Amino acid sequence: MNISIRQATANDIPEITALFKDTITKTCAKDYNDKQLQVWSSGAFETDKWLERINDYYFIVAETSNTIVGFAYLKKGYYLDGLFVHPNYLRQGIASSLLRTIESRVMIEDYPEIRSDVSKTALPFFEAMDFVVIKKQNKSHKGLNFLNYIVAKAL
Ligand SMILES: CC(C)(COP(=O)(O)OP(=O)(O)OC[C@H]1O[C@@H](n2cnc3c(N)ncnc32)[C@H](O)[C@@H]1OP(=O)(O)O)[C@@H](O)C(=O)NCCC(=O)NCCS
């Protein structure tokens, strides 16, 4: 598949938020309960927050045939705050491509490591990408606890 990566713009918000919601409700369904999935995916409707992320962070999308099939965004120069791939396009190297671009950016900005808080669903991907688990934790989000993992990788 021919994948291209570019920085996101405000016009991408409808596609990004639809992908976010689909990914959580489908791909993450095996790891979190219905209430957690509903609360987490409701973030799709917070358009102002997505606009802020696009404007303030390094926010990239992966596209094929003019369709967004994944996205990732980097906060504070070294903290990967989100990485999502459309449920119909998994295991085709899209997250790996996005992560390579994000890691290049972290290195260009001269940070010695990249960090993230990752879901139970995403942990096997990050382990395959040589991240190590710093801490397993229950993180509170909108009044609910979510199991996730703080991971890091030296660059
Ligand atoms: C995690 C995620 C981004 C991975 O996307 P992807 O495009 O399918 O990942 P890749 O194809 O680049 O995977 C690269 C390697 O990671 C590992 N990997 C990826 N997904 C895996 C899984 N579900 N189980 C085990 N290993 C996995 C494999 O080694 C894979 O290589 P292979 O396919 O040749 O075996 C995707 O599953 C996703 O969107 N998950 C839900 C969203 C989420 O929880 N995001 C994190 C919150 S910040």
PDBQT file of the ligand as one rigid body, heavy atoms in Angstrom, charges set to zero:
ROOT
HETATM    1  C1  LIG A 201      -1.550   0.098  18.237  1.00  0.00    +0.000 C 
HETATM    2  C2  LIG A 201      -1.899   0.401  16.779  1.00  0.00    +0.000 C 
HETATM    3  C3  LIG A 201      -1.701   1.887  16.539  1.00  0.00    +0.000 C 
HETATM    4  C4  LIG A 201      -0.959  -0.425  15.861  1.00  0.00    +0.000 C 
HETATM    5  O1  LIG A 201      -1.228  -0.066  14.512  1.00  0.00    +0.000 OA
HETATM    6  P1  LIG A 201      -0.777  -0.956  13.233  1.00  0.00    +0.000 P 
HETATM    7  O2  LIG A 201      -0.732  -0.050  12.060  1.00  0.00    +0.000 OA
HETATM    8  O3  LIG A 201      -1.658  -2.140  13.145  1.00  0.00    +0.000 OA
HETATM    9  O4  LIG A 201       0.697  -1.407  13.637  1.00  0.00    +0.000 OA
HETATM   10  P2  LIG A 201       1.843  -1.969  12.623  1.00  0.00    +0.000 P 
HETATM   11  O5  LIG A 201       1.189  -2.649  11.466  1.00  0.00    +0.000 OA
HETATM   12  O6  LIG A 201       2.789  -0.876  12.328  1.00  0.00    +0.000 OA
HETATM   13  O7  LIG A 201       2.533  -3.066  13.579  1.00  0.00    +0.000 OA
HETATM   14  C5  LIG A 201       3.938  -3.241  13.648  1.00  0.00    +0.000 C 
HETATM   15  C6  LIG A 201       4.262  -4.423  14.546  1.00  0.00    +0.000 C 
HETATM   16  O8  LIG A 201       3.763  -4.181  15.882  1.00  0.00    +0.000 OA
HETATM   17  C7  LIG A 201       3.286  -5.430  16.442  1.00  0.00    +0.000 C 
HETATM   18  N1  LIG A 201       1.838  -5.365  16.628  1.00  0.00    +0.000 N 
HETATM   19  C8  LIG A 201       0.967  -4.444  16.153  1.00  0.00    +0.000 A 
HETATM   20  N2  LIG A 201      -0.300  -4.706  16.565  1.00  0.00    +0.000 NA
HETATM   21  C9  LIG A 201      -0.218  -5.831  17.330  1.00  0.00    +0.000 A 
HETATM   22  C10 LIG A 201      -1.179  -6.605  18.035  1.00  0.00    +0.000 A 
HETATM   23  N3  LIG A 201      -2.491  -6.266  18.060  1.00  0.00    +0.000 N 
HETATM   24  N4  LIG A 201      -0.752  -7.708  18.698  1.00  0.00    +0.000 NA
HETATM   25  C11 LIG A 201       0.548  -8.073  18.698  1.00  0.00    +0.000 A 
HETATM   26  N5  LIG A 201       1.527  -7.357  18.037  1.00  0.00    +0.000 NA
HETATM   27  C12 LIG A 201       1.143  -6.270  17.369  1.00  0.00    +0.000 A 
HETATM   28  C13 LIG A 201       3.635  -6.508  15.419  1.00  0.00    +0.000 C 
HETATM   29  O9  LIG A 201       4.951  -6.961  15.700  1.00  0.00    +0.000 OA
HETATM   30  C14 LIG A 201       3.610  -5.718  14.119  1.00  0.00    +0.000 C 
HETATM   31  O10 LIG A 201       4.384  -6.318  13.078  1.00  0.00    +0.000 OA
HETATM   32  P3  LIG A 201       3.734  -7.517  12.190  1.00  0.00    +0.000 P 
HETATM   33  O11 LIG A 201       2.364  -7.041  11.755  1.00  0.00    +0.000 OA
HETATM   34  O12 LIG A 201       4.721  -7.642  11.046  1.00  0.00    +0.000 OA
HETATM   35  O13 LIG A 201       3.672  -8.728  13.070  1.00  0.00    +0.000 OA
HETATM   36  C15 LIG A 201      -3.385  -0.011  16.466  1.00  0.00    +0.000 C 
HETATM   37  O14 LIG A 201      -3.601  -1.335  16.869  1.00  0.00    +0.000 OA
HETATM   38  C16 LIG A 201      -4.414   0.868  17.144  1.00  0.00    +0.000 C 
HETATM   39  O15 LIG A 201      -4.844   1.884  16.593  1.00  0.00    +0.000 OA
HETATM   40  N6  LIG A 201      -4.830   0.463  18.365  1.00  0.00    +0.000 N 
HETATM   41  C17 LIG A 201      -5.889   1.123  19.093  1.00  0.00    +0.000 C 
HETATM   42  C18 LIG A 201      -5.598   2.560  19.447  1.00  0.00    +0.000 C 
HETATM   43  C19 LIG A 201      -4.774   2.716  20.674  1.00  0.00    +0.000 C 
HETATM   44  O16 LIG A 201      -4.991   2.047  21.652  1.00  0.00    +0.000 OA
HETATM   45  N7  LIG A 201      -3.818   3.647  20.573  1.00  0.00    +0.000 N 
HETATM   46  C20 LIG A 201      -2.945   3.940  21.643  1.00  0.00    +0.000 C 
HETATM   47  C21 LIG A 201      -3.450   5.021  22.493  1.00  0.00    +0.000 C 
HETATM   48  S1  LIG A 201      -2.274   6.309  22.545  1.00  0.00    +0.000 SA
ENDROOT
TORSDOF 0
